[in-house]
Amino acid sequence: MDAREAEKRAAAEAAVAEVEDGMRLGLGTGSTVLFLLKALGARVRGGLRVVGVPTSTATARVAAEEGIPLDDLDREPRLDLTIDGADEIDPALRLVKGGGGALLREKIVASASERMVVVADASKVVDRLGAFPLPVEVIPFAASLVTRKVKDLGAEPRLRLAKDGSPFVTDEGNRILDCAFGWIRDPERMAATLSGIPGVVEHGLFLGLASEALVARGGDVRRLTRPRRRYG
């Protein structure tokens, strides 16, 4: 295991300590979350009682293999805690997510949670968002229209492809445009602008959702918290 993978595992295992008996958990998607699922599965097999709501079919499959009981949001739309990864984390705990293609379900699950804890290796922490292309999920009918409108915003959008070269399809049957904006100067304004484009289902700017981040660097795991908003 290389150093970055070791950091992912350290952050994920630290996050499992946040889980308490009886919790309803949002289970994120991505390579760091795989370590989380394995550590959580071990605790479940040791007697921990939790129920997980997965954000993707991939997460659901691994969670089931680990013996983690699963549910959805229909019976009870409130979650105690969501643990998920991120592609970028800025000092205000604003995130870019969606590299794993599950941004729509991830945002729904995060918004249903009392707390969202992000797990990441140190490479994901940035001074400002935008080096990672921003994923934008669109309905297939609108892909060309949204591409043109995103270009008008100054980005270079690229349709995400699957391994076989065909368009990548999300769990909800949509497409993803990976939009290279460079530095996103005003994430809140950009989020509102993207949400207003017809055909955009969701975008990868997660603003005001993360409560904390557990970031591993070497052998240490550091806890980052969202700064309090100042008034006056």
C-alpha positions in Angstrom: 0.0 0.0 0.0 1.4 3.4 -1.0 1.5 6.5 1.2 -1.7 8.0 -0.2 -3.7 4.8 0.2 -2.4 4.5 3.8 -3.6 8.1 4.5 -7.0 7.2 3.1 -7.3 4.2 5.3 -6.2 6.2 8.4 -8.8 8.9 7.8 -11.5 6.4 7.2 -10.7 4.4 10.3 -10.7 7.6 12.4 -14.1 8.4 11.0 -15.5 5.0 12.2 -14.8 6.1 15.7 -17.5 8.8 15.2 -20.2 6.1 14.7 -22.4 5.3 17.7 -24.7 2.4 18.4 -28.2 2.9 16.9 -27.1 5.5 14.3 -28.6 5.8 10.8 -25.6 6.5 8.5 -25.2 8.0 5.1 -22.5 6.0 3.3 -20.6 7.9 0.7 -18.9 6.7 -2.5 -15.2 6.5 -3.6 -11.9 5.0 -2.8 -11.6 6.4 0.7 -15.1 5.2 1.6 -14.1 1.6 0.7 -11.7 1.6 3.7 -14.5 3.1 5.8 -16.9 0.2 4.8 -14.4 -2.4 5.7 -13.7 -0.8 9.1 -17.4 -0.3 9.8 -18.2 -3.8 8.7 -15.7 -5.1 11.3 -17.5 -3.1 14.0 -20.9 -4.4 12.9 -19.7 -7.9 13.1 -18.5 -7.1 16.6 -22.0 -6.1 17.7 -22.4 -2.5 16.6 -26.0 -1.8 15.5 -26.3 0.7 12.7 -28.3 1.1 9.4 -26.6 2.6 6.4 -28.1 4.5 3.4 -25.7 4.1 0.5 -25.1 6.8 -2.1 -24.4 4.5 -5.0 -25.0 0.9 -6.1 -21.2 0.3 -5.8 -21.3 1.4 -2.1 -24.4 -0.7 -1.5 -22.7 -3.8 -2.9 -19.6 -3.5 -0.7 -21.6 -2.6 2.4 -23.8 -5.7 1.9 -20.7 -7.8 1.5 -19.4 -6.4 4.8 -22.7 -7.2 6.5 -23.8 -3.7 7.1 -27.7 -3.4 7.2 -29.0 -1.1 4.5 -32.1 1.1 4.1 -33.2 4.1 2.0 -34.7 7.5 2.9 -38.3 6.5 2.3 -39.1 5.1 5.7 -37.1 7.7 7.7 -35.7 10.7 5.8 -33.4 11.8 8.6 -29.8 10.5 9.1 -27.6 11.0 12.1 -24.3 11.1 10.3 -22.9 10.9 6.8 -19.3 10.0 6.1 -18.1 10.6 2.6 -14.9 11.6 0.7 -14.2 14.7 -1.4 -12.1 15.7 -4.4 -11.3 19.1 -3.0 -11.7 20.7 0.5 -11.1 24.4 1.0 -10.5 26.2 4.4 -14.3 26.9 4.7 -15.0 23.2 4.3 -16.6 23.9 0.9 -16.2 20.8 -1.3 -15.9 19.6 -4.8 -17.3 16.1 -5.1 -18.5 13.8 -7.9 -15.3 12.2 -9.1 -16.9 8.9 -8.4 -20.0 9.8 -10.3 -22.5 9.7 -7.4 -22.8 13.4 -6.7 -26.6 13.6 -6.9 -27.3 10.8 -4.3 -24.3 12.1 -2.2 -25.8 15.6 -2.0 -29.3 14.2 -1.2 -27.9 12.0 1.6 -25.7 14.8 3.0 -28.6 17.2 3.1 -30.7 14.6 5.1 -27.9 14.3 7.8 -27.5 16.0 11.1 -23.7 15.9 10.5 -21.4 15.3 7.5 -17.9 14.2 8.2 -15.5 14.2 5.2 -12.6 11.7 5.1 -9.6 12.5 2.9 -5.9 12.2 2.4 -3.9 15.5 2.6 -3.8 16.0 -1.2 -7.5 16.9 -1.2 -7.0 20.0 0.9 -6.6 23.1 -1.2 -6.4 26.9 -0.7 -9.2 27.5 -3.2 -11.5 25.3 -5.3 -11.2 24.6 -9.0 -8.1 22.6 -9.8 -10.2 19.5 -10.0 -12.7 19.7 -12.8 -16.2 20.3 -11.4 -18.6 17.5 -12.2 -22.0 18.6 -13.4 -24.8 16.0 -13.8 -27.1 16.5 -16.7 -30.0 14.7 -18.3 -28.9 13.2 -21.7 -31.3 15.3 -23.7 -29.7 18.5 -22.4 -26.0 17.5 -22.6 -25.2 19.7 -25.6 -27.2 22.7 -24.4 -25.5 22.6 -21.0 -22.1 22.1 -22.6 -22.6 25.4 -24.5 -23.8 27.3 -21.5 -21.0 26.1 -19.3 -18.5 27.2 -22.0 -20.1 30.6 -21.8 -19.2 30.7 -18.1 -15.6 30.2 -19.0 -15.2 26.5 -18.4 -13.9 23.7 -20.7 -16.5 20.9 -20.2 -15.8 17.4 -21.2 -18.3 14.5 -21.3 -17.2 11.8 -18.9 -16.6 8.5 -20.6 -16.8 4.9 -19.2 -13.9 2.5 -19.5 -15.2 1.2 -22.8 -15.4 4.7 -24.4 -19.1 5.1 -24.2 -20.7 7.9 -22.2 -20.6 7.4 -18.4 -24.1 6.8 -17.0 -24.9 7.6 -13.4 -27.1 5.5 -11.2 -30.0 7.8 -12.1 -29.4 7.4 -15.9 -27.8 10.8 -16.4 -24.5 12.0 -17.9 -21.7 13.9 -16.3 -19.8 16.9 -17.7 -16.4 17.5 -16.1 -16.0 21.2 -16.2 -12.5 22.7 -15.9 -13.1 26.2 -14.5 -9.8 26.8 -12.9 -10.0 28.9 -9.8 -13.7 29.2 -8.8 -13.7 32.7 -7.3 -17.2 32.7 -5.9 -18.4 29.1 -5.3 -21.8 30.2 -3.9 -22.5 32.3 -7.0 -21.3 29.5 -9.3 -23.5 27.0 -7.6 -26.6 29.2 -8.1 -25.7 29.8 -11.7 -25.3 26.1 -12.5 -28.4 25.2 -10.7 -30.3 27.6 -12.8 -29.4 26.1 -16.2 -32.2 23.9 -17.6 -31.1 20.3 -17.8 -28.6 20.4 -14.9 -29.7 17.9 -12.4 -26.9 18.6 -9.8 -23.4 19.9 -9.6 -20.4 18.9 -7.5 -20.1 22.1 -5.3 -21.1 21.0 -1.8 -21.5 24.2 0.2 -22.4 24.4 3.9 -22.9 20.6 4.2 -19.7 19.4 5.7 -19.5 19.8 9.5 -15.9 18.4 9.8 -13.2 16.8 7.9 -10.7 14.1 9.0 -7.6 14.6 6.9 -4.7 12.2 7.1 -1.1 13.4 6.5 1.5 10.7 7.0 0.7 9.0 10.3 -1.4 11.8 11.7 -5.1 12.5 11.3 -6.2 16.2 11.7 -9.7 17.3 12.3 -10.8 20.4 10.4 -14.0 22.3 11.4 -16.1 24.7 9.5 -15.4 28.3 10.5 -18.2 30.2 12.2 -19.8 32.9 10.1 -19.1 36.3 11.4 -21.8 39.0 11.5 -21.6 42.7 11.9 
